[in-house]
Amino acid sequence: MQKIKKEEQKPSTARGTASLVLGILSICLTIMPYFSIPMGILGIIFSNLQRRVKETSVATAGLVLSIIGVVLGISLCLMLMLFWSLYTA
C-alpha cells in the first residue's frame, strides 16, 4: 500500500491581516478611546500570535499601527482628563 502524503498546509496569515485592520481602526477611532484602546490591544495580541507562527510584514505593520493607536488613545484620555480638571475646578 502506498502511503498518502498529507499536503503541507501553509500557515494562515489571517491573524496578521486582522492585526493590520485593528491597528488602522484604532488610529482612525482615536477620538473615541473606548473603542481605540481595546482595538489596539487586540491588534497587538493578533500580531504577536501571527509572528509566532510565521513572521510576515503584514503582522509587523499591524503591530506598529496597533501600538501607535494605543499610545494615541491613552494620550488623548490623559489630555482630556487634564483639560477637564483645569476647566471645571
N, C-alpha and C positions, 0 to 999 in steps of 0.2 A: 504494500500500500504506500501511496505517496503521502508525504506529509504536506498538509495545506499550510502555506505560508500566510501568516497574518500580515495584512497590509500595515505598514508603519504609518501611524497617524501623525500628521503634522500637529505641532502644538497650536492651539487656538490663540488668536490674538484679540479675542472679544473683550477680555478684561482691559487690555491696553487701549482699545477703542473707547470703552466705557470710561476709563480714567481721563482720556482726552476730552470727551464730551462733557463730563462732570467738571473738569478744570475750566473749560470755556464758559460753561454756565455759571460757575462760581465767580468768575471775573465779571461776567455780564450782570449778574444779580448782586453785585457788591452793595448796591444801595439798600438791599433787603438782607441784613446779616443773618436773620433767622433761616434763610434758605442758602445763603452763600457759604457760610462756615460748615454746615453739615455736608453740603455737596463737595466742598473742597476736601474734607476729611475722607469722604467715601472715595474720591478720586485718588487720594494718596494711598488708601488701602488697596484699591484695584490695581494701581500701578505697581505697588510692591508685590502683589500676588502674581502679576504678569511677569515681572522681572525675575521672579524665582523660577518660573517655567522656561521662559525664553526672553532674553533682553531684546526689546525692539525699540526703535526710535519713537514709535507712537507712545509707548509706555513712558519713555523718558520725557517726552513733551507733555504728556498728561500729568506726570509728577511735578514738573516745573510749573505748569499752569495752575495746578491744584494748590501748590504751596503759595503762589502769588495770590490766588483767590482767598485763601485762609488768612494770609497776612493783611490783605486789604480789608477783609471783613472785620477782623479784630481791631485794626487801627481805626476803622470807621466807628465801631462801637465805642472805643475809648474816646474818640473826639466828640461823639455825641454826648457821652456822659460828662465830659469836661465842660462842654458848652451849656449843657443842661444845669450843671451845678453852678456855673458862673452867672447865668442869666435868671435863675429862679431864686437865688439867695437874697 
